[in-house]
Every structure is written in structure tokens, then in C-alpha cells.
Amino acid sequence: MALTILSDQLLNAHLRPAVAPHSAREIYTVQFAATLPDTLAINNLVGLAQLPPLCVPVDCKLYVSDIDGATALVWAAGILDTAKTALVTGSKLIDASTVGRTAGFQVPNVHNGIFLPATWLAEALCPAKDAAKTFTMFIATAAGTPAAGTVYGWLQYRAMEFGA
């Protein structure tokens, strides 16, 4: 499924694009917010933030309001693949999150919070290193009792060094 919802950062990227770092080891932050409808369904993709070319994410923090009146919602967040239908498998910073069943914050929970860009950059459906990438929320299991809400947060990134 294609991107069904876009954050304010992606909708207004022409007005306030994500800035590429000027030198190695600089960490930049991009903020975003997206309104989630009560029709959010399995396999929906929510575009959150643009990652500039030749950059990799290093950290993120997302707040999701209570968008599930039951206990079914499960989601992940990572880099959108080139087909724009799923996440690049190894790029997930967050996987199997249940935040949104009740409102709360989610931080990276994959690989003990250590992101491994060399792994996912080599995957076949990964966007090219010199292409912009989209940090995306993927709905793995839809809400049992869906409700409209909001996801907002930030993504930190750095310039690639030595190809990763």
C-alpha cells in the first residue's frame, strides 16, 4: 500500500526541507506531526519525515495519542522502500510497538537502540544512498476500536561516513 497519510513536515517540505549536515558527526533533528484518521488500517503507511540524501537516522522519539480503544494496534517505523509499499526490513528503528493502545512515547527498540545502517543500505529495496528517504510509520495490526488521533515526534540523523 502506498503512503496514505503525510505529516506536516512532508506536506511542507518545499517550505522547510530537512537540512543536510555540513560536516561529519553533526547531528540534525527534524520535527513532524501527522493527524491519524479513525480509518487507519492494516498495512497503511504514514509518512513522517524526509531524510536528506547521504544521511542516516541515529535516533527518534514518537508520541502517539490513544488511537485504539481496544488492545490490537501494532506498528513499526523505519525507512520506506523504493516500491513505496513497505519498510526496508533492516531499517526499522521501532518494531512491534503497541503505543497508541494508550497514549504514550516510543523510542527505538530494535538492536538495543543501536542503528545499523550498513545492513539496511545493502538491501535490494533500499533507496540509493544519494536519494532522499522517507521515515515512515507502518501499521502492522490495525486498531481494534479505531479512533482519530495524532503522531508527532522527531528524527535525528547524521551524514554518512565511509559509506554508512
C-alpha positions as CSV (number, residue, x, y, z in Angstrom):
1,M,0.0,0.0,0.0
2,A,1.3,3.5,-0.8
3,L,1.7,6.4,1.6
4,T,-1.8,7.2,2.8
5,I,-1.1,9.9,5.3
6,L,1.7,12.6,5.2
7,S,3.0,14.6,8.1
8,D,3.2,18.4,8.2
9,Q,7.0,18.1,7.5
10,L,6.4,16.1,4.3
11,L,3.5,18.2,3.1
12,N,5.5,21.4,3.6
13,A,9.0,20.1,2.6
14,H,9.2,22.8,-0.1
15,L,8.9,25.4,2.7
16,R,11.1,23.8,5.3
17,P,13.1,20.9,3.9
18,A,15.3,18.7,6.1
19,V,18.8,20.2,6.1
20,A,21.8,18.1,5.2
21,P,24.7,18.2,7.7
22,H,27.6,20.4,6.7
23,S,30.3,18.0,8.1
24,A,30.8,14.6,9.7
25,R,29.5,13.8,13.2
26,E,26.9,16.7,13.2
27,I,23.5,15.5,14.4
28,Y,20.5,17.3,13.0
29,T,16.8,17.0,14.1
30,V,13.7,17.2,12.0
31,Q,10.3,17.5,13.8
32,F,6.9,16.3,12.4
33,A,3.3,15.8,13.3
34,A,0.6,13.9,11.4
35,T,-3.2,13.6,12.0
36,L,-4.3,10.0,12.0
37,P,-7.9,9.2,10.9
38,D,-10.1,6.7,12.6
39,T,-9.9,4.7,9.3
40,L,-6.2,3.8,9.8
41,A,-6.0,0.2,8.6
42,I,-3.5,-2.7,8.4
43,N,-0.6,-2.0,6.0
44,N,-1.3,1.7,6.0
45,L,1.9,3.8,5.7
46,V,2.2,7.2,7.5
47,G,5.0,9.3,6.0
48,L,6.6,11.2,8.9
49,A,9.9,12.9,7.9
50,Q,12.2,13.4,5.0
51,L,15.8,12.2,5.4
52,P,18.2,14.1,3.1
53,P,20.4,12.3,0.6
54,L,23.6,10.8,2.0
55,C,22.2,10.8,5.6
56,V,21.3,8.0,8.0
57,P,19.0,8.2,11.1
58,V,20.5,7.8,14.5
59,D,17.6,8.3,16.9
60,C,13.9,9.1,17.1
61,K,11.1,9.7,19.6
62,L,7.4,9.4,18.7
63,Y,4.3,10.3,20.7
64,V,1.1,8.5,19.6
65,S,-2.2,9.6,21.1
66,D,-4.8,6.9,22.1
67,I,-5.9,5.7,18.7
68,D,-7.1,2.3,19.8
69,G,-10.0,1.8,22.2
70,A,-9.0,-1.9,22.4
71,T,-5.6,-3.6,22.5
72,A,-4.9,-4.6,18.9
73,L,-2.7,-1.8,17.4
74,V,0.8,-2.8,16.5
75,W,3.2,-0.6,14.3
76,A,6.7,-0.1,13.2
77,A,8.8,2.8,12.0
78,G,11.7,2.9,9.5
79,I,12.7,3.8,6.0
80,L,10.2,3.5,3.2
81,D,11.3,1.1,0.4
82,T,11.7,2.1,-3.2
83,A,8.4,0.4,-4.2
84,K,6.8,2.7,-1.6
85,T,4.8,-0.3,-0.2
86,A,6.6,-1.3,3.0
87,L,9.6,-0.6,5.2
88,V,13.1,-1.6,4.3
89,T,13.4,-4.7,6.5
90,G,16.6,-3.8,8.3
91,S,15.9,-0.1,8.7
92,K,13.3,-0.3,11.5
93,L,14.2,1.9,14.5
94,I,10.9,0.8,16.1
95,D,9.3,-2.6,15.7
96,A,6.2,-4.2,17.2
97,S,5.2,-1.1,19.2
98,T,1.9,-1.1,21.0
99,V,2.0,2.6,21.9
100,G,-1.3,4.1,20.7
101,R,-3.4,1.5,22.5
102,T,-3.0,4.1,25.2
103,A,-1.3,7.4,24.6
104,G,2.5,7.5,25.1
105,F,6.0,7.8,23.8
106,Q,8.1,5.3,21.9
107,V,11.9,5.3,21.4
108,P,14.0,2.9,19.3
109,N,13.5,-0.7,20.4
110,V,15.5,-2.6,17.8
111,H,19.1,-3.8,18.2
112,N,19.1,-2.3,21.8
113,G,18.7,1.2,20.2
114,I,21.8,0.9,18.1
115,F,21.0,1.5,14.4
116,L,23.0,-0.5,11.8
117,P,22.9,1.5,8.5
118,A,25.3,-0.7,6.7
119,T,22.9,-3.6,7.0
120,W,19.8,-2.0,5.5
121,L,21.7,0.2,2.9
122,A,22.7,-3.1,1.2
123,E,19.1,-4.4,0.9
124,A,17.7,-4.6,-2.6
125,L,14.6,-2.4,-2.0
126,C,16.5,0.3,-0.1
127,P,16.6,3.8,-1.7
128,A,20.0,4.7,-3.1
129,K,22.5,6.3,-0.7
130,D,22.3,9.6,-2.7
131,A,18.5,9.7,-2.7
132,A,16.2,11.3,-0.2
133,K,14.5,8.8,2.1
134,T,11.2,8.9,4.0
135,F,10.9,7.9,7.6
136,T,7.6,6.1,7.8
137,M,5.2,4.5,10.3
138,F,3.8,1.1,9.2
139,I,0.6,-0.2,10.7
140,A,1.2,-4.0,11.1
141,T,-2.1,-4.6,13.0
142,A,-5.0,-2.2,12.9
143,A,-6.7,-0.8,15.9
144,G,-9.4,-3.0,17.4
145,T,-11.6,0.1,18.1
146,P,-10.1,2.8,15.9
147,A,-10.1,6.4,16.9
148,A,-8.7,9.5,15.3
149,G,-5.5,10.9,16.8
150,T,-2.0,12.3,16.3
151,V,1.5,11.1,16.0
152,Y,4.3,13.6,16.4
153,G,7.9,13.5,17.3
154,W,11.4,14.0,16.0
155,L,14.0,12.1,13.9
156,Q,17.7,12.7,14.4
157,Y,20.2,12.0,11.6
158,R,23.8,12.4,10.5
159,A,25.8,12.5,7.3
160,M,27.0,9.1,6.1
161,E,30.7,8.3,6.9
162,F,32.6,5.8,4.9
163,G,29.5,4.7,3.1
164,A,27.3,4.2,6.1
